[in-house]
Amino acid sequence: MGTRFDHLLPLLPVALAAGWSGAVAFVFHLLPAPLGVELNPLSAMLAVLTVAITTEFAVLLWRRYREERAGGSTVERALTVAYASTGRAVWVSAATTLAGFLVLATSDIAMLRSFGILTALDLALAFVGVVLVLPAVIVAAEARAERQRTATAGAPAAQPAGQVRGSA
């Protein structure tokens, strides 16, 4: 893509996940007792934990995509290969991480139980966000970069300093 901000693209779905984290905690706090969870000091760490774990998913997919693009693949082909090859590893990583936090849901300690449930929900939403949002972000960024390359290629060459267009 060619901008110095390319490496930040995989963080967009991660940032969305951080925002969802607070919303999920608030909604589940409002639910009645059997479904609801209590907010506690551990709940304050949800966004940070979600960002830390979800960043791994996004970066793994992003790096695989960049490898394919560097090899000459089209945007569509690079995304297909990245998700077909690395996507499975990311899915398994997400599933095992979710399972680990869901174990906390069986705890007799209410604080741990709530933390496990909220973290699992946040991570599930974040994983879906990475899987759905990251490809859209990549396609949009690639389209924008292509428009800029096309506009730059069609623009007249820059004039040397001090020279006016049309003069010799």
Residue pairs with C-beta under 8 A, 6 or more apart in sequence:
1 141
1 142
1 145
2 145
2 149
3 145
6 141
9 62
9 134
9 137
9 138
9 141
10 55
10 58
10 59
10 61
10 62
10 130
10 134
10 137
11 55
11 58
12 133
12 134
12 137
13 54
13 58
13 126
13 129
13 130
13 132
13 133
13 134
13 137
14 51
14 54
14 55
14 58
14 126
14 130
15 51
16 129
16 133
17 50
17 51
17 54
17 122
17 125
17 126
17 129
17 130
18 47
18 50
18 51
20 50
20 122
20 125
20 126
20 129
21 46
21 47
21 50
21 122
21 126
22 46
22 47
24 46
24 118
24 121
24 122
24 125
25 37
25 39
25 43
25 46
25 118
25 122
28 35
28 36
28 37
28 117
28 118
28 121
29 36
29 37
29 38
29 39
30 36
31 37
37 113
37 114
37 117
37 118
38 110
38 111
38 114
39 114
40 110
40 111
40 114
40 115
41 111
42 111
42 112
42 114
42 115
43 114
43 115
43 118
46 115
46 118
46 119
46 122
49 119
49 122
50 119
50 122
50 123
50 126
53 97
53 123
53 126
54 123
54 126
54 127
54 129
54 130
56 93
57 90
57 93
57 94
57 126
57 127
57 130
58 130
58 134
60 86
60 89
60 90
61 82
61 83
61 86
61 87
61 90
61 130
61 134
62 134
62 138
64 81
64 82
64 85
64 86
65 78
65 79
65 82
65 138
67 82
68 77
68 78
68 81
68 82
69 75
69 78
73 81
75 138
75 139
75 142
79 135
79 138
79 139
83 131
83 135
87 131
90 127
90 130
91 127
94 123
94 124
94 127
97 123
98 120
98 123
98 124
98 127
101 115
101 116
101 119
101 120
101 123
102 116
102 117
102 120
103 116
104 112
104 113
104 115
104 116
104 117
104 119
105 113
105 116
105 117
105 120
106 113
107 113
107 116
159 165
